[in-house]
Amino acid sequence: MGKLLIVGTVAFDEIETPFGKTDKILGGAATFIGLAASQFNVESGIVSIIGDDLPSEYLDILRAKKIDLSGLEIVQGGKTFFWKGKYHKDLNVRDTLITELNTLADFNPIVPEKFVEADVVMLGNLHPMVQMSVINQMKKRPKLIILDTMNFWMDNALDDLLKVIKHIDVITINDEEARQLTNEYSLVKAAAKIQTMGPKFVVIKKGEHGALLFHDENIFFAPALPLKEVFDPTGAGDTFAGGFAGYLADSGTISFENLKKAVIHGSNLASFSVERFGTERMVDLNKEEVNKRLHQFKTLTQYDI
């Protein structure tokens, strides 16, 4: 059983889409990553920070999935990170209405002793110096360090981000962010330039249009499964990352061929995440459903030449 260390937010989300809206519900990058990774045979632990306002039943959801919470700091009297957003008819377009960092503003991550030699480290979207702090706490070099980031850090902490990128093996970003980071419009050129910054592998997410994996001169494309209904894309990217990291921690093999499979597993789990609001679909997801849809992915692109 591989060990997976997850660093990211456990948060409140409030979401509005053309199909409905929620009050405050469980969200956060680490939450979605952990729930996705729980589909694999891995020992996973979350490093994050919350206030004492997060309902205990939310933490029970994570514990029920056998996610270790010894690295989750609970600040008495503190407030949990909160994000509120509204999606348009084109679900790729959203407006951020409220962002409250709260306890996250002073987050100093501490990796629990049992995870300082984790096989895979999944660095969720946080300040690059928080991500770097976690890397520095590892007692030995993990088999794989995966980093997720976004354009906000490119705008506001680019120098710090570039320092972290030097130390990682895989970066996951979307197409717009890849272009911003490299000043290249071609995603092939952008991926090649990112590989010179440090990562051996580059995953470029294209939302409903799938994901691209780059390594040296090799390119792999994984489609997104066409779905009848999409309710809420909020956690899709983090669910993808959790499936990707969880599969690799479980299989233990780091190669282009195996990362291709990881991309498919990530895409597969992300296709479930968007079917309900928040974490609802991922909490109830079972292995039979996952395997059935995995075969749908296979038939989606399988053909003979």
Disulfide bonds with the S-S distance in Angstrom:
none
